[in-house]
Amino acid sequence: MKILYVMILVLFFGLFSCSEAELKGYASDDYIQFYKSAADSTVFSFAYDETLESGVVSLKLNLISPVVDRERAYTVNFLEAESSAKVGVDFELPTGDQKVLANDSIAWFEVNVKRNKNLQKAVTAVFEIGESADFRPGMVSNRKARVVITNELTRPEWWNEWHEQNGLGKYSDLKYRTFMREMKVHDLTLIADGGEMDYSTMRAYVLKFKYWLQDNPTPDEDGSTMSVAMRG
């Protein structure tokens, strides 16, 4: 019985030591990944401003790592074989080392997009997290990011289900063009979602458009009259 008890203790401490070693090994690895999954593209359209010749797409990255008091470098590679966009024609890669600032838990990878007047359809640039001296790639689903560049109008991410039911209402390209033309704004992304607009300002734009439509009944693409869902 005493021998059995000793064997159980040895087995217990052996398992504990193994688990502790595995945890230390995991904690010693620092990971970085894109905020969006590879299935979710980031779209940049030049249709919002005909005078615009270039723009910046900022791809957010999250760290799975303790925050430290020094800069750290990360690596992002352009996957030419998986992309239809061309470097130097549709976009430019950032120069220099990509850094995570000290005491920060996020980073931004900035892609400078260019207006290609010969662009007939949307093109896609695919990027992938690489291994660096400071970071390893994070979850497989978030190791790649896709940037779609187009000269056509596309439905913005902020015009989501909430806007369909409580904000601007049903989406159409014509309605979006009308909104931009009359309100002189194209982005209603809230601060909480990474944008620059607070809720009260967004609400003011939506209601202003609602009142404009009441004074200027406008047919939508399907023949119905444009309307806004927000009450007020």
C-alpha positions in Angstrom: 0.0 0.0 0.0 2.9 2.4 0.9 4.5 1.7 -2.5 1.3 2.4 -4.3 0.9 5.8 -2.4 4.5 6.7 -3.4 3.8 5.9 -7.0 0.7 8.1 -7.0 2.6 11.0 -5.6 5.4 10.6 -8.2 2.8 10.5 -10.9 0.9 13.6 -9.6 4.1 15.7 -9.3 5.2 14.5 -12.7 2.0 15.6 -14.3 2.1 18.9 -12.5 5.7 19.6 -13.6 4.8 18.7 -17.2 1.7 21.0 -17.2 3.7 23.8 -15.6 6.4 23.5 -18.3 3.9 23.5 -21.1 2.3 26.7 -19.7 5.6 28.4 -19.3 6.5 27.4 -22.9 3.2 28.8 -24.2 3.6 32.0 -22.2 7.1 32.5 -23.5 5.7 32.7 -27.1 4.4 36.0 -28.3 1.8 35.9 -31.1 0.3 38.5 -33.4 -2.6 38.2 -35.8 -5.0 40.4 -37.8 -8.1 41.7 -36.0 -10.3 40.4 -38.9 -10.5 36.8 -40.0 -9.2 35.9 -43.5 -12.8 35.5 -44.6 -13.6 39.2 -44.0 -12.2 41.6 -46.6 -11.4 45.3 -46.1 -12.8 47.3 -49.1 -11.4 50.6 -50.3 -13.4 52.3 -53.1 -12.4 55.4 -55.0 -16.1 55.9 -55.9 -16.6 58.1 -52.9 -14.4 60.9 -54.2 -13.7 61.3 -57.9 -10.8 63.6 -57.2 -9.1 61.1 -54.9 -5.9 59.6 -56.4 -4.7 57.6 -53.3 -5.7 56.5 -49.9 -4.6 54.5 -46.9 -6.0 51.2 -45.6 -5.1 50.5 -42.0 -5.3 46.9 -41.1 -5.5 46.3 -37.3 -3.5 43.6 -35.6 -4.0 42.2 -32.1 -1.2 40.8 -29.9 -1.5 37.6 -27.9 1.3 38.6 -25.7 2.1 40.4 -22.5 2.5 44.2 -22.9 6.2 45.2 -22.6 8.0 48.5 -22.3 9.9 48.3 -25.6 9.2 48.4 -29.3 8.8 45.1 -31.0 9.0 44.2 -34.7 6.5 42.1 -36.7 6.4 40.9 -40.2 3.7 41.0 -42.9 4.3 39.4 -46.3 2.4 40.2 -49.6 1.2 37.0 -51.2 1.5 37.8 -54.9 0.4 34.4 -56.1 -3.0 34.8 -54.2 -3.5 38.4 -55.3 -4.9 40.1 -58.3 -3.7 43.6 -57.2 -0.2 44.7 -58.4 2.4 46.4 -56.3 3.2 49.8 -57.8 0.0 49.9 -59.8 -2.8 49.3 -57.3 -1.0 49.9 -54.0 2.4 50.4 -52.4 3.8 48.4 -49.5 4.9 50.3 -46.4 8.6 50.9 -46.1 10.8 50.2 -43.1 10.3 47.8 -40.2 6.8 47.2 -38.9 6.7 48.0 -35.2 4.4 47.5 -32.2 4.9 50.5 -29.9 6.0 50.0 -26.3 3.2 49.4 -23.8 0.7 48.7 -26.6 -1.4 45.6 -27.4 -2.3 46.5 -31.0 -0.6 47.5 -34.2 -1.6 48.9 -37.6 -0.3 47.8 -40.9 -0.9 50.6 -43.4 -1.3 49.9 -47.2 -1.2 52.9 -49.5 -3.7 52.2 -52.3 -3.6 54.0 -55.6 -6.3 54.9 -58.1 -5.8 52.8 -61.2 -8.0 54.5 -63.8 -7.7 51.4 -66.1 -9.2 49.2 -63.4 -12.3 47.4 -64.8 -13.2 45.4 -61.8 -12.1 45.0 -58.1 -8.7 43.6 -57.4 -7.5 42.0 -54.1 -4.2 42.2 -52.3 -3.6 39.3 -49.8 -1.2 39.7 -46.9 0.0 37.2 -44.3 1.6 37.4 -40.9 5.2 36.1 -41.0 7.5 35.1 -38.2 9.8 37.7 -36.7 12.3 37.8 -33.9 9.6 39.1 -31.6 6.4 37.4 -32.8 5.0 34.2 -34.2 1.8 34.1 -36.4 -1.4 33.8 -34.3 -4.5 31.8 -35.1 -4.7 30.3 -38.6 -8.0 32.0 -39.3 -6.5 35.4 -38.6 -3.1 35.1 -40.2 -4.2 36.5 -43.6 -5.8 39.8 -44.5 -7.5 40.8 -47.8 -7.8 44.3 -49.2 -10.2 44.8 -52.0 -9.5 47.9 -54.2 -12.2 49.1 -56.5 -13.4 52.1 -58.5 -17.0 51.0 -57.9 -19.3 51.9 -55.0 -19.6 49.1 -52.4 -21.8 48.8 -49.4 -19.9 50.0 -46.4 -19.3 47.8 -43.4 -21.0 50.4 -41.1 -24.3 50.1 -43.0 -25.0 46.9 -41.2 -28.2 45.2 -39.9 -28.5 47.8 -37.2 -28.7 50.5 -39.8 -31.2 48.5 -41.8 -33.5 48.3 -38.9 -32.8 51.4 -36.9 -30.7 53.8 -39.0 -30.7 54.7 -42.6 -32.9 51.7 -43.5 -32.7 49.5 -46.6 -29.4 49.8 -48.5 -29.0 50.5 -52.2 -26.2 52.1 -54.2 -28.5 54.9 -55.4 -29.6 55.6 -51.8 -26.0 55.7 -50.7 -25.0 58.0 -53.5 -27.9 60.3 -52.7 -26.9 60.3 -49.0 -23.3 61.2 -49.8 -24.3 63.9 -52.2 -26.7 65.6 -49.9 -25.0 65.1 -46.5 -21.4 65.6 -47.7 -20.3 62.6 -45.7 -19.7 58.9 -46.6 -18.5 57.3 -43.4 -20.7 56.8 -40.3 -18.4 54.4 -38.5 -18.7 54.9 -34.8 -15.8 55.5 -32.5 -16.6 52.2 -30.7 -16.1 50.4 -34.0 -12.8 52.1 -34.9 -14.3 55.1 -36.6 -14.3 58.8 -35.8 -18.0 59.6 -35.3 -19.9 59.6 -32.0 -23.4 58.3 -31.9 -25.1 61.7 -31.5 -23.4 63.0 -34.7 -24.2 59.9 -36.6 -27.9 60.2 -35.5 -27.9 63.9 -36.6 -26.8 62.9 -40.1 -29.4 60.2 -40.4 -32.2 62.4 -39.2 -31.1 65.2 -41.5 -31.2 62.8 -44.4 -34.7 61.7 -43.3 -36.0 65.2 -43.3 -34.4 65.9 -46.7 -36.2 62.9 -48.1 -39.5 64.0 -46.7 -39.0 67.3 -48.5 -37.6 65.7 -51.6 -39.3 62.3 -52.3 -36.8 60.2 -54.2 -37.4 56.9 -56.0 -35.0 54.1 -55.1 -33.6 51.5 -57.4 -36.6 49.1 -57.0 -39.1 51.9 -57.7 -40.1 52.4 -54.0 -39.6 55.8 -52.3 -36.5 56.1 -50.3 -37.0 56.2 -46.5 -35.1 56.1 -43.3 -35.8 53.7 -40.4 -34.6 55.9 -37.6 -37.4 57.5 -35.5 -37.2 61.2 -34.7 
